[in-house]
Amino acid sequence: MPKRDVTSWNSMILGFSTHGEVAAALEYFGCMVRTEKFDAQCHHVCRCLECGVITEAWLVRAADLLARAGLIDEALDVVSNMPMRPDLVIWRSLLDACCKQNAASRWNDVGMVRKLMTDKGVVKEPGCSSIEIDGVAHEFFAGDTSHPQTEEIYSALDVIEERVERVGYSPDSSQAPMG
């Protein structure tokens, strides 16, 4: 790669860790730390490394990599025993990893992480989607019905749902975390 910067390194590390290539992710992380000069815009782990807070950075990354490798119990153990209070980024990382375990039917892990978050007083921000129509931006938050066109939007969604069911579509919600 002709131009290597923090963004390209992070992309490679994320790609490896997302696909369970823990060793490669750690190898690239080490290369990045040895070869790059970091500025104030650098991500949290690298800022910790620059400041000498290697323990915190290592714990955050270790929990993330364990979770992405499917070792949810081990990741939760790391997070539960951290000397600092886990932040929303750490919890989000664990939840994302649990969601990726869907194929392995590990939704109970999602519930376990959610319970631990509640016990620790962490509040999850509702999901948000946005769309621009005719130059006007519209934002939608999970569980929020305050949009001025909520009634029309839900009516349109009902029509779409009816049409897809009519042609034989039936969603498989057996793995969906309901509760």
N, C-alpha and C positions, 0 to 999 in steps of 0.2 A: 504494500500500500504506500503510495508516494507521500501522502500527508497523514501523519499520525498525530492526533490530539486527544484530549480527554474524552470527547464525544465518540470518536472512533474506537478507542480502547473500551469505553463503557458499553458500546454496542456489541463488541465481540464478547465481552465478559457476560453481558446479559443473555446473548444468544447461547453461549455455552451452558450457563447455569439454568436457563429455561428448559433446555433439552437434557438436563441431568448430567452434563459433562463437567462434573465438579472439579476434577483434576485440571482440565484445560482452563476452566474459569479461574482457578487459583493461580495457575501458571501465568496467564495473561495479566491478572491483577498484579502479580509480582513484577512482571516486565514493565507494566505501566508505571508502577511506583518507582522503579529504578531509572526509567528513561525520561519521564516527563517533569517539567517544571510547572507546578500547580499555582493557580491564582485564586482569588477570593470566590470565584464562581464555581470552583471545584465542588464535587458532591461531598456529602457528609463523611463518608469513610476516609477519603483522602484528606479532608480537613483534620480529621482526628489523627491521622498518621503524621501530618505536618506538625501538629501541636504536641506530638508525643503521647497522645492518648491511644496507644496501640491496643490496649486491652478492650476498650469500648468498641473501637472499629472492628477488631477481630471478632468480638462476640456478636455484633450486629451481622456481619458477613457470615459467620459460622451458622447462626440461626437461619439466615436466608438460604444458604446452600443446603443445610440439612433438610429444611422444609421442601425445597425444590427437588431434592433427591428422594422425596417420599418418606423421609424419616421424621414424621410430624411429632411423635412423642419425644424424640431427642431434641428437636428444635424447641418445643415447648419447655423442656427441661432447661435448656440454655437460657431462654427468655425469663423463665421463672426465677432463675438463680443469678440474674444480672445484678451487679452492684448498683446500677442506676435504674431509674424508672423507665421501662420500655415506652417509646413514643409511638405515635400513630403510624409512622412509616414502618416500624418493625411489625406492628400488628397487621397492617395492610399486606405486608410481604407474606406473613404466615397465612392470612386468609386467602390470598391469591394462590399460594401453593396448595392449600386445602382444596380450593375449587378445581385445580388441575388434577386432583386425585379422583375426580368424578369417574373416570374410566375404570378406576380400581375400586369403585364403590366405597369410598372413604368419607362419605358425607358426615359420619359421626365425628370425624376430626374437625369439621367446620363448626359443629355444635360445641365441641370441646373448646375451641379457640374463642368462639363467641362468649361462652360462659366465663372463661378466664378474663376476657376483656371487660365484661360486666363486673366481675369481682374486683378488678383493678381500677374500676371507674373510668374506663376509656369509652368515649362516645363516638360512634361511627357517624361520619357525615353522610347524608343521603346521596344516592347516586344522582347524577345530573346529566341531561342531554340537552343539546342546543341545536337549533336549525335557523337558517336565515331564509325568509320568504319575502320577495319584493323589497329587499333592503331593510327589513325589520327582523331583528333577532328575537327568537323565542327560546326561553329556557324552561325545562321541565325537570322537576325534582321528584324522586321516588316518594310516593305517598302524598304528594301535594296536589290539591285540586283548585288552587287559587287562580289558575290561568283564566282569562276572560272567556276563552272559547272551549273550556273544559267539556261542557255538555256536547258540543258539536264534535269534538275530537273523539270522545268515547263512543258517540253514535257511529262515527266513521269506522272506528276499530271494531265495533260490533258487526257492522256490515262485512268488513274484511274477514272476520272470524267465521261468520256464517258461510261466506263464499268458499273459504278454504275447506271447511268441514263438509260442504256439499260435494266437493270434488274428491273427498276421501281422506283428507289430511286429519290425522289424530296425533296430538303431541304426546310424547313419552315423558311424563313427569315423574317417573318412578325413582329417578335419581335426584330430583330437585329437593333442596333443603327447605321443607315447609315447617312452619312452627310459629 
